[in-house]
């Protein structure tokens, strides 16, 4: 069992930045790939970014490439999502998730076994 707790969401103006954090309970967290997903009102949950267990490989959806950066610090059991140049269309609840290492790079929510409770990100125009 892996418990995930996100933080760092909030209200920001377009063009601003936020950094989301996700702390995992498991000391074996580095054995899991980690991902960030988001869900806007009335829309399905969508993949944002993922990172391999050791942090060497990262993956992004096209709409955030060049603006968002996923990283992790396994010594702190923490995954980060640095979000720059935020746009109103980035407004959503952001979820951290963990998947078995074999699903590293997956953009499918069904491959992720553990989920956080979500943190709201609101970007005003």
Phi and psi in radians as a Rosetta constraint file:
Dihedral C 1 N 2 CA 2 C 2 CIRCULARHARMONIC -2.148 0.35
Dihedral N 2 CA 2 C 2 N 3 CIRCULARHARMONIC 2.102 0.35
Dihedral C 2 N 3 CA 3 C 3 CIRCULARHARMONIC -1.674 0.35
Dihedral N 3 CA 3 C 3 N 4 CIRCULARHARMONIC 2.348 0.35
Dihedral C 3 N 4 CA 4 C 4 CIRCULARHARMONIC -2.143 0.35
Dihedral N 4 CA 4 C 4 N 5 CIRCULARHARMONIC 2.335 0.35
Dihedral C 4 N 5 CA 5 C 5 CIRCULARHARMONIC -2.265 0.35
Dihedral N 5 CA 5 C 5 N 6 CIRCULARHARMONIC 2.052 0.35
Dihedral C 5 N 6 CA 6 C 6 CIRCULARHARMONIC -1.602 0.35
Dihedral N 6 CA 6 C 6 N 7 CIRCULARHARMONIC 2.730 0.35
Dihedral C 6 N 7 CA 7 C 7 CIRCULARHARMONIC -2.719 0.35
Dihedral N 7 CA 7 C 7 N 8 CIRCULARHARMONIC 2.937 0.35
Dihedral C 7 N 8 CA 8 C 8 CIRCULARHARMONIC 1.844 0.35
Dihedral N 8 CA 8 C 8 N 9 CIRCULARHARMONIC -0.097 0.35
Dihedral C 8 N 9 CA 9 C 9 CIRCULARHARMONIC -1.228 0.35
Dihedral N 9 CA 9 C 9 N 10 CIRCULARHARMONIC 2.995 0.35
Dihedral C 9 N 10 CA 10 C 10 CIRCULARHARMONIC 2.885 0.35
Dihedral N 10 CA 10 C 10 N 11 CIRCULARHARMONIC -2.915 0.35
Dihedral C 10 N 11 CA 11 C 11 CIRCULARHARMONIC -1.822 0.35
Dihedral N 11 CA 11 C 11 N 12 CIRCULARHARMONIC 2.270 0.35
Dihedral C 11 N 12 CA 12 C 12 CIRCULARHARMONIC -2.497 0.35
Dihedral N 12 CA 12 C 12 N 13 CIRCULARHARMONIC 2.637 0.35
Dihedral C 12 N 13 CA 13 C 13 CIRCULARHARMONIC -1.367 0.35
Dihedral N 13 CA 13 C 13 N 14 CIRCULARHARMONIC 2.698 0.35
Dihedral C 13 N 14 CA 14 C 14 CIRCULARHARMONIC -0.940 0.35
Dihedral N 14 CA 14 C 14 N 15 CIRCULARHARMONIC 2.398 0.35
Dihedral C 14 N 15 CA 15 C 15 CIRCULARHARMONIC 1.597 0.35
Dihedral N 15 CA 15 C 15 N 16 CIRCULARHARMONIC -0.187 0.35
Dihedral C 15 N 16 CA 16 C 16 CIRCULARHARMONIC -1.459 0.35
Dihedral N 16 CA 16 C 16 N 17 CIRCULARHARMONIC -3.037 0.35
Dihedral C 16 N 17 CA 17 C 17 CIRCULARHARMONIC -2.327 0.35
Dihedral N 17 CA 17 C 17 N 18 CIRCULARHARMONIC 2.660 0.35
Dihedral C 17 N 18 CA 18 C 18 CIRCULARHARMONIC -2.508 0.35
Dihedral N 18 CA 18 C 18 N 19 CIRCULARHARMONIC 2.668 0.35
Dihedral C 18 N 19 CA 19 C 19 CIRCULARHARMONIC -2.149 0.35
Dihedral N 19 CA 19 C 19 N 20 CIRCULARHARMONIC 2.090 0.35
Dihedral C 19 N 20 CA 20 C 20 CIRCULARHARMONIC -1.600 0.35
Dihedral N 20 CA 20 C 20 N 21 CIRCULARHARMONIC 2.531 0.35
Dihedral C 20 N 21 CA 21 C 21 CIRCULARHARMONIC -2.173 0.35
Dihedral N 21 CA 21 C 21 N 22 CIRCULARHARMONIC 2.611 0.35
Dihedral C 21 N 22 CA 22 C 22 CIRCULARHARMONIC -2.422 0.35
Dihedral N 22 CA 22 C 22 N 23 CIRCULARHARMONIC 1.998 0.35
Dihedral C 22 N 23 CA 23 C 23 CIRCULARHARMONIC -1.752 0.35
Dihedral N 23 CA 23 C 23 N 24 CIRCULARHARMONIC 2.282 0.35
Dihedral C 23 N 24 CA 24 C 24 CIRCULARHARMONIC -1.822 0.35
Dihedral N 24 CA 24 C 24 N 25 CIRCULARHARMONIC 2.598 0.35
Dihedral C 24 N 25 CA 25 C 25 CIRCULARHARMONIC -1.444 0.35
Dihedral N 25 CA 25 C 25 N 26 CIRCULARHARMONIC -0.445 0.35
Dihedral C 25 N 26 CA 26 C 26 CIRCULARHARMONIC -1.420 0.35
Dihedral N 26 CA 26 C 26 N 27 CIRCULARHARMONIC 2.330 0.35
Dihedral C 26 N 27 CA 27 C 27 CIRCULARHARMONIC -1.250 0.35
Dihedral N 27 CA 27 C 27 N 28 CIRCULARHARMONIC -0.271 0.35
Dihedral C 27 N 28 CA 28 C 28 CIRCULARHARMONIC -1.661 0.35
Dihedral N 28 CA 28 C 28 N 29 CIRCULARHARMONIC 0.383 0.35
Dihedral C 28 N 29 CA 29 C 29 CIRCULARHARMONIC -0.984 0.35
Dihedral N 29 CA 29 C 29 N 30 CIRCULARHARMONIC -0.536 0.35
Dihedral C 29 N 30 CA 30 C 30 CIRCULARHARMONIC -1.166 0.35
Dihedral N 30 CA 30 C 30 N 31 CIRCULARHARMONIC -0.216 0.35
Dihedral C 30 N 31 CA 31 C 31 CIRCULARHARMONIC -1.404 0.35
Dihedral N 31 CA 31 C 31 N 32 CIRCULARHARMONIC -0.133 0.35
Dihedral C 31 N 32 CA 32 C 32 CIRCULARHARMONIC -1.890 0.35
Dihedral N 32 CA 32 C 32 N 33 CIRCULARHARMONIC 2.472 0.35
Dihedral C 32 N 33 CA 33 C 33 CIRCULARHARMONIC -1.284 0.35
Dihedral N 33 CA 33 C 33 N 34 CIRCULARHARMONIC 2.656 0.35
Dihedral C 33 N 34 CA 34 C 34 CIRCULARHARMONIC -2.237 0.35
Dihedral N 34 CA 34 C 34 N 35 CIRCULARHARMONIC 2.593 0.35
Dihedral C 34 N 35 CA 35 C 35 CIRCULARHARMONIC -2.496 0.35
Dihedral N 35 CA 35 C 35 N 36 CIRCULARHARMONIC 2.816 0.35
Dihedral C 35 N 36 CA 36 C 36 CIRCULARHARMONIC -2.073 0.35
Dihedral N 36 CA 36 C 36 N 37 CIRCULARHARMONIC 2.318 0.35
Dihedral C 36 N 37 CA 37 C 37 CIRCULARHARMONIC -2.160 0.35
Dihedral N 37 CA 37 C 37 N 38 CIRCULARHARMONIC 2.885 0.35
Dihedral C 37 N 38 CA 38 C 38 CIRCULARHARMONIC -2.516 0.35
Dihedral N 38 CA 38 C 38 N 39 CIRCULARHARMONIC 2.704 0.35
Dihedral C 38 N 39 CA 39 C 39 CIRCULARHARMONIC -2.443 0.35
Dihedral N 39 CA 39 C 39 N 40 CIRCULARHARMONIC 2.050 0.35
Dihedral C 39 N 40 CA 40 C 40 CIRCULARHARMONIC -1.591 0.35
Dihedral N 40 CA 40 C 40 N 41 CIRCULARHARMONIC 2.746 0.35
Dihedral C 40 N 41 CA 41 C 41 CIRCULARHARMONIC -0.958 0.35
Dihedral N 41 CA 41 C 41 N 42 CIRCULARHARMONIC 2.261 0.35
Dihedral C 41 N 42 CA 42 C 42 CIRCULARHARMONIC 1.347 0.35
Dihedral N 42 CA 42 C 42 N 43 CIRCULARHARMONIC 0.095 0.35
Dihedral C 42 N 43 CA 43 C 43 CIRCULARHARMONIC -2.119 0.35
Dihedral N 43 CA 43 C 43 N 44 CIRCULARHARMONIC 2.833 0.35
Dihedral C 43 N 44 CA 44 C 44 CIRCULARHARMONIC -1.357 0.35
Dihedral N 44 CA 44 C 44 N 45 CIRCULARHARMONIC 2.741 0.35
Dihedral C 44 N 45 CA 45 C 45 CIRCULARHARMONIC -1.141 0.35
Dihedral N 45 CA 45 C 45 N 46 CIRCULARHARMONIC 2.369 0.35
Dihedral C 45 N 46 CA 46 C 46 CIRCULARHARMONIC -2.230 0.35
Dihedral N 46 CA 46 C 46 N 47 CIRCULARHARMONIC 2.618 0.35
Dihedral C 46 N 47 CA 47 C 47 CIRCULARHARMONIC -1.215 0.35
Dihedral N 47 CA 47 C 47 N 48 CIRCULARHARMONIC 2.453 0.35
Dihedral C 47 N 48 CA 48 C 48 CIRCULARHARMONIC -2.014 0.35
Dihedral N 48 CA 48 C 48 N 49 CIRCULARHARMONIC -0.964 0.35
Dihedral C 48 N 49 CA 49 C 49 CIRCULARHARMONIC -2.827 0.35
Dihedral N 49 CA 49 C 49 N 50 CIRCULARHARMONIC 2.751 0.35
Dihedral C 49 N 50 CA 50 C 50 CIRCULARHARMONIC -2.550 0.35
Dihedral N 50 CA 50 C 50 N 51 CIRCULARHARMONIC 2.854 0.35
Dihedral C 50 N 51 CA 51 C 51 CIRCULARHARMONIC -2.527 0.35
Dihedral N 51 CA 51 C 51 N 52 CIRCULARHARMONIC 2.486 0.35
Dihedral C 51 N 52 CA 52 C 52 CIRCULARHARMONIC -1.246 0.35
Dihedral N 52 CA 52 C 52 N 53 CIRCULARHARMONIC 2.935 0.35
Dihedral C 52 N 53 CA 53 C 53 CIRCULARHARMONIC -1.015 0.35
Dihedral N 53 CA 53 C 53 N 54 CIRCULARHARMONIC -0.727 0.35
Dihedral C 53 N 54 CA 54 C 54 CIRCULARHARMONIC -1.488 0.35
Dihedral N 54 CA 54 C 54 N 55 CIRCULARHARMONIC -0.180 0.35
Dihedral C 54 N 55 CA 55 C 55 CIRCULARHARMONIC 1.599 0.35
Dihedral N 55 CA 55 C 55 N 56 CIRCULARHARMONIC 0.017 0.35
Dihedral C 55 N 56 CA 56 C 56 CIRCULARHARMONIC -1.311 0.35
Dihedral N 56 CA 56 C 56 N 57 CIRCULARHARMONIC -0.480 0.35
Dihedral C 56 N 57 CA 57 C 57 CIRCULARHARMONIC -2.081 0.35
Dihedral N 57 CA 57 C 57 N 58 CIRCULARHARMONIC 2.295 0.35
Dihedral C 57 N 58 CA 58 C 58 CIRCULARHARMONIC -2.243 0.35
Dihedral N 58 CA 58 C 58 N 59 CIRCULARHARMONIC 2.688 0.35
Dihedral C 58 N 59 CA 59 C 59 CIRCULARHARMONIC -2.470 0.35
Dihedral N 59 CA 59 C 59 N 60 CIRCULARHARMONIC 2.517 0.35
Dihedral C 59 N 60 CA 60 C 60 CIRCULARHARMONIC -2.421 0.35
Dihedral N 60 CA 60 C 60 N 61 CIRCULARHARMONIC 2.603 0.35
Dihedral C 60 N 61 CA 61 C 61 CIRCULARHARMONIC -1.308 0.35
Dihedral N 61 CA 61 C 61 N 62 CIRCULARHARMONIC 2.662 0.35
Dihedral C 61 N 62 CA 62 C 62 CIRCULARHARMONIC -1.019 0.35
Dihedral N 62 CA 62 C 62 N 63 CIRCULARHARMONIC -0.624 0.35
Dihedral C 62 N 63 CA 63 C 63 CIRCULARHARMONIC -1.203 0.35
Dihedral N 63 CA 63 C 63 N 64 CIRCULARHARMONIC -0.249 0.35
Dihedral C 63 N 64 CA 64 C 64 CIRCULARHARMONIC -2.005 0.35
Dihedral N 64 CA 64 C 64 N 65 CIRCULARHARMONIC -0.068 0.35
Dihedral C 64 N 65 CA 65 C 65 CIRCULARHARMONIC -1.047 0.35
Dihedral N 65 CA 65 C 65 N 66 CIRCULARHARMONIC 2.334 0.35
Dihedral C 65 N 66 CA 66 C 66 CIRCULARHARMONIC 1.511 0.35
Dihedral N 66 CA 66 C 66 N 67 CIRCULARHARMONIC -0.205 0.35
Dihedral C 66 N 67 CA 67 C 67 CIRCULARHARMONIC -2.015 0.35
Dihedral N 67 CA 67 C 67 N 68 CIRCULARHARMONIC -0.630 0.35
Dihedral C 67 N 68 CA 68 C 68 CIRCULARHARMONIC -1.886 0.35
Dihedral N 68 CA 68 C 68 N 69 CIRCULARHARMONIC 2.583 0.35
Dihedral C 68 N 69 CA 69 C 69 CIRCULARHARMONIC -2.353 0.35
Dihedral N 69 CA 69 C 69 N 70 CIRCULARHARMONIC 2.179 0.35
Dihedral C 69 N 70 CA 70 C 70 CIRCULARHARMONIC -1.722 0.35
Dihedral N 70 CA 70 C 70 N 71 CIRCULARHARMONIC 2.461 0.35
Dihedral C 70 N 71 CA 71 C 71 CIRCULARHARMONIC -2.645 0.35
Dihedral N 71 CA 71 C 71 N 72 CIRCULARHARMONIC 2.956 0.35
Dihedral C 71 N 72 CA 72 C 72 CIRCULARHARMONIC -2.579 0.35
Dihedral N 72 CA 72 C 72 N 73 CIRCULARHARMONIC 2.662 0.35
Dihedral C 72 N 73 CA 73 C 73 CIRCULARHARMONIC -2.186 0.35
Dihedral N 73 CA 73 C 73 N 74 CIRCULARHARMONIC 1.711 0.35
Dihedral C 73 N 74 CA 74 C 74 CIRCULARHARMONIC -1.204 0.35
Dihedral N 74 CA 74 C 74 N 75 CIRCULARHARMONIC -0.409 0.35
Dihedral C 74 N 75 CA 75 C 75 CIRCULARHARMONIC -1.140 0.35
Dihedral N 75 CA 75 C 75 N 76 CIRCULARHARMONIC -0.442 0.35
Dihedral C 75 N 76 CA 76 C 76 CIRCULARHARMONIC -1.888 0.35
Dihedral N 76 CA 76 C 76 N 77 CIRCULARHARMONIC 0.083 0.35
Dihedral C 76 N 77 CA 77 C 77 CIRCULARHARMONIC 0.915 0.35
Dihedral N 77 CA 77 C 77 N 78 CIRCULARHARMONIC 0.735 0.35
Dihedral C 77 N 78 CA 78 C 78 CIRCULARHARMONIC -2.276 0.35
Dihedral N 78 CA 78 C 78 N 79 CIRCULARHARMONIC 2.416 0.35
Dihedral C 78 N 79 CA 79 C 79 CIRCULARHARMONIC -2.015 0.35
Dihedral N 79 CA 79 C 79 N 80 CIRCULARHARMONIC 2.486 0.35
Dihedral C 79 N 80 CA 80 C 80 CIRCULARHARMONIC -2.118 0.35
Dihedral N 80 CA 80 C 80 N 81 CIRCULARHARMONIC 2.693 0.35
Dihedral C 80 N 81 CA 81 C 81 CIRCULARHARMONIC -2.330 0.35
Dihedral N 81 CA 81 C 81 N 82 CIRCULARHARMONIC 1.831 0.35
Dihedral C 81 N 82 CA 82 C 82 CIRCULARHARMONIC -1.507 0.35
Dihedral N 82 CA 82 C 82 N 83 CIRCULARHARMONIC 2.133 0.35
Dihedral C 82 N 83 CA 83 C 83 CIRCULARHARMONIC -2.063 0.35
Dihedral N 83 CA 83 C 83 N 84 CIRCULARHARMONIC 2.027 0.35
Dihedral C 83 N 84 CA 84 C 84 CIRCULARHARMONIC -2.014 0.35
Dihedral N 84 CA 84 C 84 N 85 CIRCULARHARMONIC 2.866 0.35
Dihedral C 84 N 85 CA 85 C 85 CIRCULARHARMONIC 0.853 0.35
Dihedral N 85 CA 85 C 85 N 86 CIRCULARHARMONIC 0.838 0.35
Dihedral C 85 N 86 CA 86 C 86 CIRCULARHARMONIC -1.128 0.35
Dihedral N 86 CA 86 C 86 N 87 CIRCULARHARMONIC 2.550 0.35
Dihedral C 86 N 87 CA 87 C 87 CIRCULARHARMONIC -2.113 0.35
Dihedral N 87 CA 87 C 87 N 88 CIRCULARHARMONIC 2.715 0.35
Dihedral C 87 N 88 CA 88 C 88 CIRCULARHARMONIC -0.957 0.35
Dihedral N 88 CA 88 C 88 N 89 CIRCULARHARMONIC -0.564 0.35
Dihedral C 88 N 89 CA 89 C 89 CIRCULARHARMONIC -1.258 0.35
Dihedral N 89 CA 89 C 89 N 90 CIRCULARHARMONIC -0.106 0.35
Dihedral C 89 N 90 CA 90 C 90 CIRCULARHARMONIC -1.450 0.35
Dihedral N 90 CA 90 C 90 N 91 CIRCULARHARMONIC -0.114 0.35
Dihedral C 90 N 91 CA 91 C 91 CIRCULARHARMONIC -1.082 0.35
Dihedral N 91 CA 91 C 91 N 92 CIRCULARHARMONIC 2.182 0.35
Dihedral C 91 N 92 CA 92 C 92 CIRCULARHARMONIC -3.119 0.35
Dihedral N 92 CA 92 C 92 N 93 CIRCULARHARMONIC 2.985 0.35
Dihedral C 92 N 93 CA 93 C 93 CIRCULARHARMONIC -1.535 0.35
Dihedral N 93 CA 93 C 93 N 94 CIRCULARHARMONIC 2.229 0.35
Dihedral C 93 N 94 CA 94 C 94 CIRCULARHARMONIC -1.792 0.35
Dihedral N 94 CA 94 C 94 N 95 CIRCULARHARMONIC 2.306 0.35
Dihedral C 94 N 95 CA 95 C 95 CIRCULARHARMONIC -2.067 0.35
Dihedral N 95 CA 95 C 95 N 96 CIRCULARHARMONIC 2.397 0.35
Dihedral C 95 N 96 CA 96 C 96 CIRCULARHARMONIC -1.630 0.35
Dihedral N 96 CA 96 C 96 N 97 CIRCULARHARMONIC 2.524 0.35
Dihedral C 96 N 97 CA 97 C 97 CIRCULARHARMONIC -2.540 0.35
Dihedral N 97 CA 97 C 97 N 98 CIRCULARHARMONIC 2.735 0.35
Dihedral C 97 N 98 CA 98 C 98 CIRCULARHARMONIC -2.237 0.35
Dihedral N 98 CA 98 C 98 N 99 CIRCULARHARMONIC 2.437 0.35
Dihedral C 98 N 99 CA 99 C 99 CIRCULARHARMONIC -2.292 0.35
Dihedral N 99 CA 99 C 99 N 100 CIRCULARHARMONIC 2.692 0.35
Dihedral C 99 N 100 CA 100 C 100 CIRCULARHARMONIC -0.971 0.35
Dihedral N 100 CA 100 C 100 N 101 CIRCULARHARMONIC 2.612 0.35
Dihedral C 100 N 101 CA 101 C 101 CIRCULARHARMONIC -0.982 0.35
Dihedral N 101 CA 101 C 101 N 102 CIRCULARHARMONIC -0.511 0.35
Dihedral C 101 N 102 CA 102 C 102 CIRCULARHARMONIC -1.121 0.35
Dihedral N 102 CA 102 C 102 N 103 CIRCULARHARMONIC -0.312 0.35
Dihedral C 102 N 103 CA 103 C 103 CIRCULARHARMONIC -1.786 0.35
Dihedral N 103 CA 103 C 103 N 104 CIRCULARHARMONIC 0.322 0.35
Dihedral C 103 N 104 CA 104 C 104 CIRCULARHARMONIC -0.972 0.35
Dihedral N 104 CA 104 C 104 N 105 CIRCULARHARMONIC 2.262 0.35
Dihedral C 104 N 105 CA 105 C 105 CIRCULARHARMONIC 1.593 0.35
Dihedral N 105 CA 105 C 105 N 106 CIRCULARHARMONIC -0.095 0.35
Dihedral C 105 N 106 CA 106 C 106 CIRCULARHARMONIC -1.204 0.35
Dihedral N 106 CA 106 C 106 N 107 CIRCULARHARMONIC 2.442 0.35
Dihedral C 106 N 107 CA 107 C 107 CIRCULARHARMONIC -1.853 0.35
Dihedral N 107 CA 107 C 107 N 108 CIRCULARHARMONIC 0.215 0.35
Dihedral C 107 N 108 CA 108 C 108 CIRCULARHARMONIC -1.757 0.35
Dihedral N 108 CA 108 C 108 N 109 CIRCULARHARMONIC 2.172 0.35
Dihedral C 108 N 109 CA 109 C 109 CIRCULARHARMONIC -1.054 0.35
Dihedral N 109 CA 109 C 109 N 110 CIRCULARHARMONIC -0.484 0.35
Dihedral C 109 N 110 CA 110 C 110 CIRCULARHARMONIC -1.220 0.35
Dihedral N 110 CA 110 C 110 N 111 CIRCULARHARMONIC -0.250 0.35
Dihedral C 110 N 111 CA 111 C 111 CIRCULARHARMONIC -1.501 0.35
Dihedral N 111 CA 111 C 111 N 112 CIRCULARHARMONIC -0.149 0.35
Dihedral C 111 N 112 CA 112 C 112 CIRCULARHARMONIC -1.738 0.35
Dihedral N 112 CA 112 C 112 N 113 CIRCULARHARMONIC 2.134 0.35
Dihedral C 112 N 113 CA 113 C 113 CIRCULARHARMONIC -1.514 0.35
Dihedral N 113 CA 113 C 113 N 114 CIRCULARHARMONIC -0.472 0.35
Dihedral C 113 N 114 CA 114 C 114 CIRCULARHARMONIC -2.191 0.35
Dihedral N 114 CA 114 C 114 N 115 CIRCULARHARMONIC 2.457 0.35
Dihedral C 114 N 115 CA 115 C 115 CIRCULARHARMONIC -2.379 0.35
Dihedral N 115 CA 115 C 115 N 116 CIRCULARHARMONIC 2.552 0.35
Dihedral C 115 N 116 CA 116 C 116 CIRCULARHARMONIC -1.471 0.35
Dihedral N 116 CA 116 C 116 N 117 CIRCULARHARMONIC -3.121 0.35
Dihedral C 116 N 117 CA 117 C 117 CIRCULARHARMONIC -1.481 0.35
Dihedral N 117 CA 117 C 117 N 118 CIRCULARHARMONIC -0.241 0.35
Dihedral C 117 N 118 CA 118 C 118 CIRCULARHARMONIC 1.692 0.35
Dihedral N 118 CA 118 C 118 N 119 CIRCULARHARMONIC 2.644 0.35
Dihedral C 118 N 119 CA 119 C 119 CIRCULARHARMONIC -2.397 0.35
Dihedral N 119 CA 119 C 119 N 120 CIRCULARHARMONIC 2.371 0.35
Dihedral C 119 N 120 CA 120 C 120 CIRCULARHARMONIC -1.417 0.35
Dihedral N 120 CA 120 C 120 N 121 CIRCULARHARMONIC 2.298 0.35
Dihedral C 120 N 121 CA 121 C 121 CIRCULARHARMONIC -2.094 0.35
Dihedral N 121 CA 121 C 121 N 122 CIRCULARHARMONIC 2.152 0.35
Dihedral C 121 N 122 CA 122 C 122 CIRCULARHARMONIC -2.165 0.35
Dihedral N 122 CA 122 C 122 N 123 CIRCULARHARMONIC 2.167 0.35
Dihedral C 122 N 123 CA 123 C 123 CIRCULARHARMONIC -1.980 0.35
Dihedral N 123 CA 123 C 123 N 124 CIRCULARHARMONIC 2.055 0.35
Dihedral C 123 N 124 CA 124 C 124 CIRCULARHARMONIC -1.605 0.35
Dihedral N 124 CA 124 C 124 N 125 CIRCULARHARMONIC 2.590 0.35
